[in-house]
Amino acid sequence: MYSLDGKVALVTGGTTGIGRESAITLAKAGANVVVTGRREKEGEETVQLIEGAGGVGHFIQMDVKNEDAIKNGLAQLFEQYGRLDIALNNAGVESLGPVTEVEKDTYDHVFDINVWGVLASMKHEIPLMLKSGGGSIINMSSVAGHIGMPHLSVYIASKHAVEGLTKSTALEYATEKIRVNAIAPAVIETPMADRFMETMGPGSDERFAAMHPVGRTGQPREIADVVLFLASEASSFITGEIIRVDGRYVDQ
């Protein structure tokens, strides 16, 4: 039920962290994986890791803030593979600071990537999936889409928006064999989490681990496994859901 043989998958923000691990996991399950991101070097490294694991990968340089770049990237994908079955919209950025110091440029940057990037990606992924007979879209949210946190107002708002987009789009295409779900991780050991912890000073990794009832932060593979589940036929009756993978961070 987890086999993706013959499927074509797109992973935005696949140059590092959760995106990279998810791309490798999807490829191991049999999918042809197209990785996108702004950084060509890291993107090609992801492709090398995919191929080293016995999979098939391809990198397309793409910035999800730019709708034309998304449109052109997906055109390249469809020209090469003739279908799109799975899309992991993973590209995202963080923002830290009190609400009284938020600048419009910061707000625009976060929302252009975290929200518009997801919406514009779905806008151009869905027509290709309709041509392919359906598909699975997986949007990367966060526990930030469920709670409030001080000094993270813009990031928190962006992830609440991602979850609203996910639920609404799922209803729009529920009868078209396109499923739309999201994953909401807690703190996962990625470069983004490392950057955030650096701003919190010494001992922040221990403090963040203690915030999770399971006593540790998560690993990228633990999110990638849920991506695989949502991409596969094992989740064929699931759409419009937000799956928290958070070590019981929320509602503890």
Disulfide bonds with the S-S distance in Angstrom:
none
